Amino acid sequence: MPDIPALLERFRRGPELLAVVLTGVFGDEEDFALPGKWTIRQLVAHLADAELVGGHRFRQVIAEDSPTLMAYDQDAWVRNLDYAHRKPKQSLETFRRIRAENYELLKALPPAAFERAGNHSQNGPMTLAQMLEGYAQHAEAHARQLQETREEYKRVKGRK
């Protein structure tokens, strides 16, 4: 069994990591992207919506017996949910609020609850502990990606 308190702490800190990385982002930097990647604006909107999906999945696994956790087409969400016009500060605040609600739900669970599982439509069986770790890693990975994007933006802008 993974170290649930440590995973919960990593999960809780996700919005803080993003807020630090996003400090000072404004103007055309919001719409800068690494080649073949989403813009900073799109990444933050993705995190907010992915956290909403995560909250639903957590609740399914906690409340239902072996629920099916449906995959979704994240690229279609980026295209069709107007990620290109979402305000990064609002997306970050949405992510922060939903993550806080999810954290409050998860931290109150008994250890045995983290062994409950759902069946992901693409990845197969997943325990609540595995989902918690995945969502903690999700914010961390995108924080690194945002940092790399910001560094490249500064490099490119410095050449002009």
C-alpha positions in Angstrom: 0.0 0.0 0.0 1.4 3.4 -0.9 2.1 6.1 1.7 -1.4 7.7 1.6 -0.5 10.7 3.8 2.5 11.6 1.6 0.3 11.2 -1.6 -2.4 13.4 -0.1 0.2 16.1 0.7 1.6 16.0 -2.8 -2.0 16.1 -4.1 -2.8 19.1 -1.9 0.2 21.0 -3.0 -0.6 20.9 -6.7 -2.2 24.3 -7.0 0.7 25.9 -5.0 3.2 24.5 -7.5 1.2 25.9 -10.4 0.7 29.3 -8.8 4.5 29.6 -8.2 5.3 28.6 -11.8 2.6 31.0 -13.2 3.6 34.0 -11.2 4.1 36.9 -13.6 2.5 35.3 -16.7 0.6 37.8 -18.7 0.0 39.1 -22.2 1.4 37.1 -25.2 3.2 34.7 -22.8 -0.2 33.2 -22.0 -0.5 32.1 -25.6 3.0 30.8 -26.1 3.5 27.1 -26.6 6.4 24.7 -27.1 6.2 23.1 -30.6 3.3 20.6 -30.8 2.1 21.4 -27.2 -0.7 23.4 -25.7 -0.3 27.1 -24.8 0.1 28.1 -21.1 -3.5 29.3 -21.3 -4.7 25.9 -22.6 -2.6 23.9 -20.1 -4.1 25.7 -17.1 -7.7 25.3 -18.5 -6.9 21.6 -19.0 -5.8 21.2 -15.4 -9.0 22.8 -14.1 -11.2 20.5 -16.3 -9.2 17.4 -15.6 -9.6 18.1 -11.8 -13.3 18.2 -12.3 -13.2 14.8 -14.1 -11.0 13.5 -11.3 -13.4 14.6 -8.7 -16.2 12.7 -10.4 -14.0 9.6 -10.7 -13.0 9.8 -7.0 -16.6 10.0 -6.0 -17.6 7.1 -8.3 -14.9 4.8 -6.8 -15.8 5.8 -3.2 -19.6 5.5 -3.6 -20.1 2.7 -6.2 -18.8 -0.9 -6.6 -16.4 -1.2 -9.5 -17.7 1.7 -11.5 -16.6 2.3 -15.1 -14.4 5.4 -15.3 -14.8 6.8 -18.8 -11.8 8.2 -20.7 -12.3 11.5 -22.5 -10.7 13.1 -25.5 -8.7 15.9 -23.9 -7.7 17.4 -27.3 -11.4 17.7 -28.2 -12.0 19.5 -24.9 -9.2 21.9 -25.7 -10.7 22.6 -29.1 -14.4 22.6 -28.3 -14.5 24.1 -24.8 -12.8 27.4 -25.8 -9.5 26.8 -23.9 -7.9 29.4 -26.3 -9.9 32.2 -24.6 -10.0 31.1 -21.0 -8.3 33.3 -18.5 -5.4 31.5 -16.8 -6.0 33.2 -13.5 -9.6 32.0 -13.5 -8.6 28.5 -14.6 -6.0 28.4 -11.8 -8.6 29.5 -9.2 -11.0 26.8 -10.5 -8.3 24.2 -10.3 -7.5 25.4 -6.8 -11.1 25.2 -5.6 -11.9 21.8 -7.0 -8.6 20.4 -5.8 -9.3 21.7 -2.3 -12.7 20.0 -2.4 -11.2 16.8 -3.6 -8.5 16.9 -1.0 -11.1 17.4 1.8 -13.1 14.4 0.6 -10.0 12.2 0.3 -8.2 13.1 3.5 -11.3 12.1 5.6 -11.4 8.5 4.2 -10.3 5.5 6.1 -7.2 3.7 4.7 -9.2 0.8 3.4 -11.1 3.2 1.0 -7.9 3.7 -1.0 -8.1 0.0 -2.0 -11.4 0.4 -3.7 -11.2 0.3 -7.4 -12.9 1.4 -10.6 -12.4 0.1 -14.2 -11.0 2.8 -16.4 -12.2 2.4 -20.0 -8.7 2.6 -21.4 -6.3 1.7 -18.5 -8.3 -1.1 -16.8 -8.6 -1.5 -13.0 -7.4 1.4 -10.9 -7.5 1.8 -7.1 -8.3 5.0 -5.4 -4.7 5.1 -4.3 -3.5 4.8 -7.9 -5.9 7.5 -8.9 -4.7 9.8 -6.2 -1.1 9.3 -7.2 -2.0 9.9 -10.9 -3.7 13.2 -10.1 -0.8 14.3 -7.9 1.6 13.5 -10.7 -0.6 15.2 -13.3 -0.3 18.6 -11.6 3.5 18.1 -11.0 4.1 17.1 -14.6 2.2 20.1 -16.0 4.0 22.4 -13.6 7.3 21.2 -15.1 5.9 21.6 -18.6 4.7 25.2 -17.8 8.2 26.0 -16.4 9.9 24.7 -19.5 7.4 26.7 -21.7 8.1 29.9 -19.7 11.9 29.4 -20.0 11.6 28.9 -23.8 9.4 32.0 -24.1 12.0 34.0 -22.3 14.7 32.6 -24.5 12.8 33.3 -27.7 11.7 36.7 -26.6 15.3 37.6 -25.7 16.4 36.9 -29.2 14.0 39.4 -30.8 
